[in-house]
Amino acid sequence: MNSKIFSVALTTVCCAFNAVAQQAPTADQVVTALEKIGGVHPGERRNHIIGVCVGGSFVGTKEAQAFTRSPLFSGETIPVIGRFSLAGGNPKAPDATKNPRGLALQFKLPGNSIQHFAMLNVPVFGAATPQTFYNALLSNMADPATGKPDPEKQKQFRETHPDAKPLGEFMAKNNPPVSYANSDFFSVHTFKFINANNQTTLVRWRFVPEDGVKRLTDAEMGTMPARFLDEDLIAKTKAGPVRWNMILTIGEASDEQNNPTVYWPAERKTIQVGVLTLTSATPQKGADCEKINFDPLVMGDGIAPTDDPILQFRSPAYAASFVKRITGN
C-alpha cells in the first residue's frame, strides 16, 4: 500500500476511534456502572435504592401564575405521592453517609395530568454532562485487588473534571441532615415556566423545611444508627403534618440554563409559590411510591425542560433502571 494512502487511512481510523471514545455513554452503560458499584438487587432501583414513601398535598400560590399557567399553582389542593431516598445502589449504606438525599414528587393534576419533581438536597449537580457522570462512576468502582475504589483513579477524576468541583466543595462543607424533615431540596436543573400569554421565564426552585435545616455534627455522623431516616420521618408524620415552602428563583436571560453545576447569582429574585404538606410516611415495600418511575421530564402544561444534557439524560437512564426492576432483574 502506498505510504501516503496508508497514513491517511491510519489517521482516519484513529480519528474514528477517538470519536467513538468521546461519545456520550448510553443509559444502559450508566445503569450497568451503577450495578457494578452497588450490586444487582432484583426488583429494586439501581440508584437511590434506600427510600421511604410519603403522601400528602401541595397548594400553590396564585402569585406564580404571572410566570406559569401550570394548574399546580391554581390555589387548589393537589394530591401528592412522594419518595425520600438516599443516593447510591447499596441497600446497606448507612443513613449518615455523605451522599445526597433525594425527594421525588408526583403531583396529580386535574384532567388526569401528572407533574413530576425529582430534587436533591444539594444546590448543584456533580456533572455538567453524562460523560462526566459516567467517568465518576468508573472512578469509584472497586479495584479487584483491594475490593475498594482506587484513590489514584478518584484523584485523577477530580483533577480532570472541573465540573465535579462545585458539588465536591458543597459536600465537604455540609454534613447530612438530621432528618428528611430538616433538609431542603433543590430542583438542581433550570426549567422553563410558561404563562397564559406564552411568555417563558427561566426558573429554579427549592423546598425549604418549615422546621428549618439542621445537620448532623461530625460526632453524630459516627454514632448514628445505620437506619434512622425512614423511622424518623414515619414518626414525625404520625405526630402531625410536616411541611416545606416552595421557593422559586426567577432567572434572567444571561443565567446559565444548561449546566446544573453552575450557581446562579445570589441576588436573583425569589418568591414563595406554594406549600408541600406531608401527612403520611410508610416503608416503601408495597407502598404507592415503590413502582413509580419519577422521571423528571414528566410534566404538565406550563412547565418545560431546558436543553440541560444531564436533565435530558435522566429520563432514558430512569427508564432503563425501571425496566430492569419491574421485570425482576
C-alpha positions as CSV (number, residue, x, y, z in Angstrom):
1,M,0.0,0.0,0.0
2,N,1.2,3.5,-0.9
3,S,2.7,5.0,2.3
4,K,0.7,8.2,1.9
5,I,-2.6,6.3,1.5
6,F,-1.7,4.1,4.5
7,S,-1.0,7.3,6.6
8,V,-4.4,8.8,5.6
9,A,-6.1,5.5,6.3
10,L,-4.5,5.2,9.7
11,T,-5.4,8.8,10.6
12,T,-9.0,8.1,9.6
13,V,-9.2,5.0,11.8
14,C,-7.6,6.8,14.8
15,C,-10.0,9.8,14.4
16,A,-12.9,7.4,14.2
17,F,-11.8,5.6,17.3
18,N,-11.3,8.8,19.2
19,A,-14.8,10.0,18.1
20,V,-16.3,6.8,19.4
21,A,-14.4,7.1,22.7
22,Q,-15.8,10.6,23.2
23,Q,-19.4,9.6,22.5
24,A,-21.7,10.2,25.4
25,P,-22.5,7.0,27.4
26,T,-25.7,5.2,26.9
27,A,-28.3,4.9,29.6
28,D,-27.6,1.2,29.8
29,Q,-23.9,1.8,30.3
30,V,-24.6,4.2,33.2
31,V,-27.1,1.8,34.8
32,T,-24.6,-1.1,34.4
33,A,-21.9,1.0,36.1
34,L,-24.3,1.7,39.0
35,E,-24.9,-2.0,39.3
36,K,-21.2,-2.7,39.4
37,I,-20.8,-0.3,42.3
38,G,-23.9,-1.0,44.3
39,G,-24.6,-4.6,43.2
40,V,-27.7,-6.0,41.5
41,H,-30.7,-6.3,43.7
42,P,-33.6,-7.8,41.7
43,G,-36.8,-5.7,41.6
44,E,-35.1,-2.7,43.2
45,R,-33.9,0.7,42.0
46,R,-30.3,0.9,40.7
47,N,-29.8,4.2,42.3
48,H,-31.4,5.8,45.4
49,I,-32.3,2.2,46.4
50,I,-33.0,3.1,50.1
51,G,-36.2,5.1,50.4
52,V,-39.4,5.8,52.2
53,C,-42.9,6.6,50.6
54,V,-44.8,9.6,51.6
55,G,-48.3,11.1,50.9
56,G,-49.8,14.5,51.3
57,S,-50.8,17.6,49.3
58,F,-49.5,20.7,47.7
59,V,-51.1,24.1,47.5
60,G,-49.6,26.6,45.1
61,T,-49.9,30.3,45.3
62,K,-51.6,32.4,42.6
63,E,-48.5,34.7,42.5
64,A,-46.8,32.0,40.5
65,Q,-49.4,32.4,37.7
66,A,-47.5,35.5,36.5
67,F,-44.9,33.0,35.4
68,T,-46.7,29.8,34.7
69,R,-50.1,28.5,33.7
70,S,-49.5,25.2,35.4
71,P,-52.5,24.1,37.4
72,L,-50.0,23.2,40.2
73,F,-50.4,26.9,41.2
74,S,-54.2,27.3,40.9
75,G,-54.5,27.6,44.7
76,E,-56.4,24.3,44.8
77,T,-55.2,21.3,46.9
78,I,-53.2,19.0,44.7
79,P,-52.7,15.3,45.9
80,V,-49.1,14.2,46.1
81,I,-47.3,10.9,46.3
82,G,-43.6,11.1,47.0
83,R,-40.4,9.3,48.0
84,F,-37.4,10.4,50.0
85,S,-34.2,8.5,49.3
86,L,-30.5,8.1,49.8
87,A,-28.3,8.3,46.7
88,G,-26.5,5.1,45.7
89,G,-27.3,1.5,44.9
90,N,-26.1,-0.2,48.1
91,P,-29.0,-1.2,50.3
92,K,-26.7,-1.5,53.3
93,A,-25.3,2.1,53.1
94,P,-25.7,3.8,56.4
95,D,-28.1,6.7,56.6
96,A,-25.4,9.0,57.9
97,T,-23.2,8.6,54.8
98,K,-22.2,11.7,53.0
99,N,-24.4,11.0,50.0
100,P,-27.0,13.4,48.6
101,R,-30.6,12.8,49.6
102,G,-33.5,12.9,47.1
103,L,-37.1,14.0,47.2
104,A,-39.2,12.8,44.2
105,L,-42.8,14.0,44.0
106,Q,-45.8,13.1,41.7
107,F,-48.5,15.7,41.6
108,K,-51.9,14.5,40.5
109,L,-53.2,17.5,38.4
110,P,-56.7,18.0,37.1
111,G,-57.7,16.1,34.0
112,N,-55.5,13.1,34.8
113,S,-52.4,15.0,34.1
114,I,-49.2,14.4,36.1
115,Q,-46.3,16.6,37.1
116,H,-43.0,15.2,38.5
117,F,-40.4,16.9,40.5
118,A,-37.1,15.0,41.2
119,M,-35.0,17.0,43.5
120,L,-31.8,16.6,45.6
121,N,-30.7,18.2,48.8
122,V,-27.7,19.8,47.1
123,P,-27.9,23.1,45.1
124,V,-25.7,21.8,42.2
125,F,-25.2,18.5,40.4
126,G,-21.9,16.7,40.3
127,A,-21.5,16.7,36.5
128,A,-22.3,19.0,33.6
129,T,-22.5,16.1,31.1
130,P,-23.4,12.4,31.1
131,Q,-19.8,11.7,30.3
132,T,-18.6,13.3,33.5
133,F,-21.2,11.4,35.5
134,Y,-20.2,8.1,33.8
135,N,-16.5,8.8,34.4
136,A,-17.3,9.5,38.1
137,L,-18.9,6.1,38.4
138,L,-15.9,4.4,36.7
139,S,-13.5,6.1,39.1
140,N,-15.5,4.8,42.1
141,M,-15.6,1.2,41.0
142,A,-13.8,-1.2,43.3
143,D,-10.3,-2.4,42.5
144,P,-10.5,-6.2,42.2
145,A,-7.2,-6.4,44.2
146,T,-8.5,-4.4,47.2
147,G,-12.2,-4.5,47.0
148,K,-12.2,-0.7,47.3
149,P,-12.1,2.2,44.9
150,D,-8.6,3.2,43.8
151,P,-7.7,6.6,45.4
152,E,-5.5,7.4,42.5
153,K,-8.3,7.0,40.0
154,Q,-10.6,9.1,42.1
155,K,-7.9,11.8,42.3
156,Q,-7.3,11.7,38.6
157,F,-11.1,12.1,38.0
158,R,-11.2,15.2,40.3
159,E,-8.2,16.7,38.6
160,T,-9.6,16.2,35.0
161,H,-13.3,17.1,35.6
162,P,-13.6,20.6,37.0
163,D,-17.4,20.4,36.6
164,A,-17.5,18.0,39.6
165,K,-15.8,20.5,41.8
166,P,-18.8,22.7,42.9
167,L,-20.7,19.7,44.4
168,G,-17.5,18.3,46.0
169,E,-16.9,21.6,47.7
170,F,-20.5,21.7,48.9
171,M,-20.5,18.2,50.3
172,A,-17.2,18.8,52.1
173,K,-18.6,21.8,53.9
174,N,-22.1,20.4,54.7
175,N,-22.9,17.4,56.7
176,P,-26.0,15.3,56.0
177,P,-29.3,16.5,57.6
178,V,-30.5,15.1,60.9
179,S,-33.9,14.2,59.3
180,Y,-35.5,14.3,55.9
181,A,-37.9,16.8,57.6
182,N,-34.9,19.1,58.3
183,S,-33.5,19.1,54.8
184,D,-34.0,21.5,51.9
185,F,-34.3,20.1,48.4
186,F,-33.3,21.8,45.1
187,S,-34.5,21.5,41.5
188,V,-30.8,21.4,40.6
189,H,-31.7,21.9,37.0
190,T,-33.1,25.0,35.3
191,F,-36.7,24.8,34.0
192,K,-38.9,27.0,31.9
193,F,-42.2,28.4,33.3
194,I,-44.7,29.4,30.6
195,N,-47.6,31.6,31.5
196,A,-51.0,32.2,29.9
197,N,-49.5,34.6,27.4
198,N,-46.9,32.1,26.3
199,Q,-44.1,34.1,28.0
200,T,-41.2,32.0,29.1
201,T,-39.2,32.5,32.3
202,L,-36.2,30.6,33.4
203,V,-36.6,29.3,37.0
204,R,-35.0,27.1,39.6
205,W,-36.7,26.2,42.9
206,R,-36.0,24.8,46.3
207,F,-38.2,23.3,49.0
208,V,-37.4,24.7,52.5
209,P,-38.4,22.8,55.6
210,E,-40.8,24.6,57.9
211,D,-38.8,23.2,60.9
212,G,-35.5,24.6,59.5
213,V,-32.4,23.0,58.0
214,K,-30.5,21.0,60.7
215,R,-27.3,19.0,60.0
216,L,-25.5,16.2,61.9
217,T,-22.4,17.1,63.8
218,D,-19.2,15.3,63.0
219,A,-19.6,13.4,66.3
220,E,-23.2,12.4,65.4
221,M,-22.1,11.1,62.0
222,G,-20.1,8.4,63.7
223,T,-22.7,7.4,66.3
224,M,-26.0,7.4,64.4
225,P,-27.7,4.0,63.9
226,A,-27.4,2.6,60.4
227,R,-31.1,3.2,59.7
228,F,-32.7,6.3,61.2
229,L,-34.0,8.5,58.4
230,D,-37.1,6.4,57.4
231,E,-38.2,5.7,61.0
232,D,-37.7,9.3,62.0
233,L,-40.0,10.6,59.2
234,I,-42.6,7.9,59.9
235,A,-42.7,9.0,63.5
236,K,-42.9,12.7,62.6
237,T,-45.8,12.3,60.2
238,K,-47.7,10.3,62.8
239,A,-47.3,13.1,65.2
240,G,-48.6,15.7,62.7
241,P,-48.1,17.2,59.3
242,V,-44.6,18.0,58.0
243,R,-44.2,21.0,55.7
244,W,-41.9,22.6,53.2
245,N,-42.2,26.0,51.5
246,M,-41.5,26.1,47.8
247,I,-39.3,29.0,46.9
248,L,-39.0,30.0,43.3
249,T,-35.9,31.7,41.9
250,I,-36.6,33.9,38.9
251,G,-33.8,33.7,36.3
252,E,-32.6,36.2,33.8
253,A,-31.7,35.6,30.1
254,S,-28.0,35.7,30.9
255,D,-28.2,33.0,33.6
256,E,-26.8,29.5,32.9
257,Q,-29.7,27.2,31.9
258,N,-27.9,24.1,30.6
259,N,-25.2,23.4,33.2
260,P,-26.5,22.2,36.6
261,T,-23.0,22.6,38.2
262,V,-23.2,26.4,37.9
263,Y,-24.8,28.5,40.7
264,W,-27.0,31.5,39.8
265,P,-26.2,34.9,41.2
266,A,-27.3,35.2,44.8
267,E,-29.2,38.4,44.1
268,R,-31.8,36.8,41.9
269,K,-35.4,37.5,42.9
270,T,-37.1,34.8,44.9
271,I,-40.8,34.3,45.8
272,Q,-42.7,31.7,47.8
273,V,-45.1,29.9,45.5
274,G,-46.5,27.0,47.5
275,V,-46.6,24.7,50.5
276,L,-46.0,21.0,50.5
277,T,-47.7,19.2,53.4
278,L,-46.9,15.5,54.1
279,T,-49.3,13.6,56.3
280,S,-48.1,10.0,56.0
281,A,-44.8,8.1,55.6
282,T,-44.5,4.3,55.2
283,P,-41.9,1.8,54.3
284,Q,-41.5,1.7,50.5
285,K,-42.1,-2.1,50.1
286,G,-45.6,-2.4,48.6
287,A,-46.4,1.3,49.1
288,D,-47.7,3.6,46.4
289,C,-44.4,5.2,45.5
290,E,-42.5,1.9,45.1
291,K,-43.5,1.3,41.4
292,I,-43.5,4.9,40.3
293,N,-40.7,5.9,37.9
294,F,-40.2,9.5,39.0
295,D,-39.0,10.7,35.5
296,P,-38.3,14.4,35.9
297,L,-39.4,15.0,32.3
298,V,-43.0,14.0,33.1
299,M,-44.5,17.5,33.0
300,G,-47.9,19.1,32.8
301,D,-48.8,22.2,30.8
302,G,-46.9,25.4,31.8
303,I,-43.6,23.8,32.8
304,A,-41.0,22.7,30.3
305,P,-37.4,21.4,30.4
306,T,-34.3,23.2,29.2
307,D,-31.7,21.5,27.0
308,D,-29.5,20.7,30.0
309,P,-27.8,17.4,28.9
310,I,-28.0,15.9,32.4
311,L,-31.7,16.6,32.7
312,Q,-32.3,15.2,29.3
313,F,-30.2,12.1,30.1
314,R,-32.0,11.3,33.4
315,S,-35.2,10.3,31.5
316,P,-33.7,7.4,29.5
317,A,-31.5,6.4,32.5
318,Y,-34.5,6.2,34.8
319,A,-36.4,4.2,32.1
320,A,-33.5,1.7,31.8
321,S,-33.5,1.2,35.5
322,F,-37.3,1.0,35.7
323,V,-37.5,-1.7,33.1
324,K,-34.9,-3.8,34.9
325,R,-36.7,-3.6,38.3
326,I,-40.3,-4.2,37.1
327,T,-39.1,-7.3,35.2
328,G,-37.5,-8.6,38.3
329,N,-33.9,-8.3,37.0
